[in-house]
Each structure stands twice: as C-alpha cells, then as structure tokens.
Amino acid sequence: MNKRQLEEHIRRALGGTATHYAARLALDAVVTALSEGLRRDGEVRLAGFGSFRMVTRRPRRLLLPRTGAEHQLPERRVLVFHPSPQFPDRPSA
C-alpha cells in the first residue's frame, strides 16, 4: 500500500464525505507525529498495533566476495517495528 492508497482509505473511513486534501492532511499529521515522537523519545507505541523504535547498529565489516576487498560499514541508526501480539494476522514465529 502506498501513500495515495492510504489517503483513499482514510477518506473512505471518514464516510467518503472528506476531500482528498483533508485525508492527505490527516495522514500527514499522523506521519509528522510519529516522526517527532521518534526524534524526541526514540520510541512510539500504538496499543494493538505495535511499536516503532530507533536503534543504533554497530559498525560492521563487509567482505566483497568477488574482489575479496574488505570495507567497514559505519555505525547507523535504523527504525525497527515490532508488531503487537494483538496485531491482526500476525505471522507466527
């Protein structure tokens, strides 16, 4: 699902009377709130859905098989999502 499809889903969920612009504003508000929460707290939890968390990956050594050259990948921050146990259709581990 892409952003345009999410906007359409929001528009229909609002009864189909909302404009595409209103649905876009609603989606942008949610995305902005998630981004600010991650930036400020490093974690956002949505009950019944899951949690988003920023984690720092350690630097890693990368070996290119074709050339045998070795590279060092720097430390970086990545976003991790963990679904809630109540999340619908959660794949069993």
C-alpha positions as CSV (number, residue, x, y, z in Angstrom):
1,M,0.0,0.0,0.0
2,N,1.4,3.4,-0.9
3,K,0.6,6.9,0.4
4,R,-2.1,7.6,-2.2
5,Q,-3.9,4.4,-1.2
6,L,-3.6,5.2,2.5
7,E,-5.2,8.6,1.8
8,E,-8.0,7.0,-0.1
9,H,-8.6,4.5,2.8
10,I,-8.7,7.4,5.3
11,R,-11.1,9.3,3.0
12,R,-13.5,6.3,2.9
13,A,-13.1,5.6,6.6
14,L,-14.3,9.2,7.2
15,G,-17.5,8.3,5.5
16,G,-16.5,9.2,2.0
17,T,-17.5,12.8,2.6
18,A,-14.0,14.1,3.3
19,T,-11.9,15.5,0.5
20,H,-8.7,14.0,-0.7
21,Y,-7.0,17.1,0.7
22,A,-8.5,16.5,4.1
23,A,-7.4,12.9,4.0
24,R,-3.9,14.0,3.0
25,L,-3.8,16.4,5.9
26,A,-4.9,13.7,8.3
27,L,-2.2,11.3,7.0
28,D,0.5,13.9,7.1
29,A,-0.5,14.8,10.7
30,V,0.0,11.2,11.8
31,V,3.3,10.8,10.0
32,T,4.6,14.0,11.5
33,A,3.5,13.0,15.0
34,L,5.3,9.6,14.6
35,S,8.5,11.3,13.3
36,E,8.5,13.8,16.1
37,G,7.9,11.1,18.7
38,L,10.7,9.0,17.4
39,R,13.0,12.0,17.3
40,R,12.1,13.1,20.8
41,D,11.7,9.8,22.7
42,G,13.2,7.3,20.4
43,E,10.1,5.1,20.5
44,V,6.4,5.3,19.6
45,R,3.9,2.7,20.9
46,L,0.5,2.2,19.4
47,A,-1.6,-0.1,21.5
48,G,-3.0,-3.0,19.5
49,F,-0.7,-2.2,16.5
50,G,2.9,-2.3,17.6
51,S,5.9,-0.1,18.5
52,F,8.4,1.8,16.4
53,R,11.9,2.3,17.9
54,M,15.1,3.8,16.7
55,V,18.1,1.6,17.3
56,T,21.8,2.1,16.6
57,R,23.5,-0.6,14.6
58,R,27.2,-1.3,15.4
59,P,29.8,-0.8,12.7
60,R,30.3,-3.9,10.7
61,R,32.9,-5.4,8.4
62,L,31.8,-6.1,4.9
63,L,33.7,-8.6,2.7
64,L,33.0,-8.4,-1.1
65,P,33.1,-12.0,-2.4
66,R,34.1,-11.1,-6.0
67,T,37.1,-9.0,-5.2
68,G,37.9,-10.1,-1.6
69,A,38.0,-6.4,-0.7
70,E,37.1,-5.5,2.9
71,H,35.0,-2.4,3.8
72,Q,33.9,-1.0,7.1
73,L,30.2,-0.1,7.3
74,P,29.8,2.8,9.8
75,E,27.5,2.9,12.8
76,R,24.0,3.9,11.8
77,R,20.5,4.5,13.2
78,V,17.6,2.4,11.9
79,L,13.9,2.2,12.5
80,V,12.6,-1.1,13.9
81,F,9.0,-2.1,14.1
82,H,7.7,-4.8,16.5
83,P,4.0,-5.8,16.0
84,S,1.7,-6.1,19.0
85,P,0.5,-9.6,19.9
86,Q,-3.0,-8.3,19.2
87,F,-2.0,-7.2,15.7
88,P,-4.3,-8.8,13.1
89,D,-2.9,-11.7,11.0
90,R,0.4,-11.6,12.8
91,P,2.6,-14.4,11.4
92,S,3.5,-17.0,14.0
93,A,7.2,-17.1,15.0
